[in-house]
Amino acid sequence: MTNDAKTARDVRCAQETLNDKLKDVVAGTYDSSMVEGAEIYEKFWVNPETGLIAQSYRHVKSTGFETKTTQVVTLNPDFVLPKPE
């Protein structure tokens, strides 16, 4: 992660509306230290009230493949982890 952060470029912070609510946005591109030759663009929409990520987007480009992934975070406040026996 530290090596990836050293290659970060075009990093921006802004605010955007997502699902009719204003979110803080952090986005940028970096070179992956895990996937040789891969360039990764990531964007995070953060709830300014809680500091939690509401949604993320990742676009990975490398020799021979390309992927785009969107993750939508849904909180489950009633979730309880089971206790091991």
Kinemage of the C-alpha trace (Angstrom):
@kinemage 1
@onewidth
@group {chain A} dominant
@subgroup {mainchain}
@vectorlist {calphas} color= white
{ca met a 1} P 0.000 0.000 0.000
{ca thr a 2} L 2.826 2.401 0.867
{ca asn a 3} L 4.546 1.707 -2.464
{ca asp a 4} L 1.267 2.236 -4.327
{ca ala a 5} L 0.689 5.556 -2.531
{ca lys a 6} L 4.102 6.794 -3.642
{ca thr a 7} L 2.969 6.541 -7.288
{ca ala a 8} L -0.353 8.387 -6.750
{ca arg a 9} L -1.179 11.077 -9.292
{ca asp a 10} L -4.132 13.189 -10.352
{ca val a 11} L -5.469 12.939 -6.796
{ca arg a 12} L -8.467 15.137 -6.134
{ca cys a 13} L -10.849 15.880 -3.317
{ca ala a 14} L -14.285 17.278 -4.068
{ca gln a 15} L -17.956 16.971 -3.236
{ca glu a 16} L -20.567 15.241 -5.395
{ca thr a 17} L -24.178 14.262 -5.054
{ca leu a 18} L -24.761 10.512 -4.810
{ca asn a 19} L -28.304 9.187 -4.331
{ca asp a 20} L -29.555 12.739 -3.693
{ca lys a 21} L -27.052 13.301 -0.834
{ca leu a 22} L -23.864 15.330 -0.845
{ca lys a 23} L -20.745 13.178 -0.368
{ca asp a 24} L -17.057 13.958 -0.002
{ca val a 25} L -15.094 12.422 -2.877
{ca val a 26} L -11.467 11.275 -3.007
{ca ala a 27} L -10.134 9.972 -6.321
{ca gly a 28} L -6.823 9.277 -8.003
{ca thr a 29} L -4.663 6.970 -10.059
{ca tyr a 30} L -1.700 4.877 -8.951
{ca asp a 31} L 0.517 2.041 -10.148
{ca ser a 32} L -0.111 -1.329 -8.494
{ca ser a 33} L 2.737 -3.034 -6.684
{ca met a 34} L 0.686 -6.272 -6.620
{ca val a 35} L -0.217 -6.584 -10.320
{ca glu a 36} L 2.808 -5.915 -12.494
{ca gly a 37} L 2.197 -3.127 -14.993
{ca ala a 38} L -1.297 -2.347 -13.701
{ca glu a 39} L -2.599 1.187 -13.404
{ca ile a 40} L -5.496 1.641 -10.987
{ca tyr a 41} L -7.981 4.497 -10.756
{ca glu a 42} L -10.002 4.558 -7.534
{ca lys a 43} L -12.810 6.819 -6.396
{ca phe a 44} L -14.464 6.865 -2.974
{ca trp a 45} L -17.709 8.600 -2.003
{ca val a 46} L -17.587 9.272 1.732
{ca asn a 47} L -20.487 10.203 3.985
{ca pro a 48} L -19.312 13.478 5.583
{ca glu a 49} L -21.458 12.895 8.691
{ca thr a 50} L -20.087 9.432 9.549
{ca gly a 51} L -16.775 9.290 7.684
{ca leu a 52} L -17.835 5.913 6.231
{ca ile a 53} L -17.394 5.007 2.571
{ca ala a 54} L -20.807 4.914 0.892
{ca gln a 55} L -19.569 3.704 -2.501
{ca ser a 56} L -16.302 2.966 -4.262
{ca tyr a 57} L -15.237 2.502 -7.865
{ca arg a 58} L -12.057 0.855 -9.156
{ca his a 59} L -10.790 0.663 -12.731
{ca val a 60} L -7.767 -1.586 -13.269
{ca lys a 61} L -5.901 -1.518 -16.586
{ca ser a 62} L -3.058 -3.890 -17.301
{ca thr a 63} L -1.540 -5.783 -20.176
{ca gly a 64} L -4.119 -8.275 -21.380
{ca phe a 65} L -7.006 -7.311 -19.091
{ca glu a 66} L -9.147 -4.514 -17.774
{ca thr a 67} L -11.697 -4.554 -14.944
{ca lys a 68} L -14.192 -2.073 -13.551
{ca thr a 69} L -15.769 -2.635 -10.132
{ca thr a 70} L -18.340 -0.632 -8.201
{ca gln a 71} L -19.035 -1.441 -4.551
{ca val a 72} L -22.087 -0.084 -2.766
{ca val a 73} L -21.834 -0.199 1.014
{ca thr a 74} L -24.995 -1.009 2.938
{ca leu a 75} L -24.871 -0.783 6.700
{ca asn a 76} L -26.628 -3.445 8.735
{ca pro a 77} L -26.895 -2.025 12.265
{ca asp a 78} L -28.666 -5.132 13.601
{ca phe a 79} L -25.945 -7.546 12.455
{ca val a 80} L -24.377 -9.570 15.247
{ca leu a 81} L -21.452 -11.912 14.774
{ca pro a 82} L -22.083 -15.439 16.056
{ca lys a 83} L -20.180 -16.508 19.158
{ca pro a 84} L -17.880 -19.497 18.658
{ca glu a 85} L -18.731 -22.507 20.776
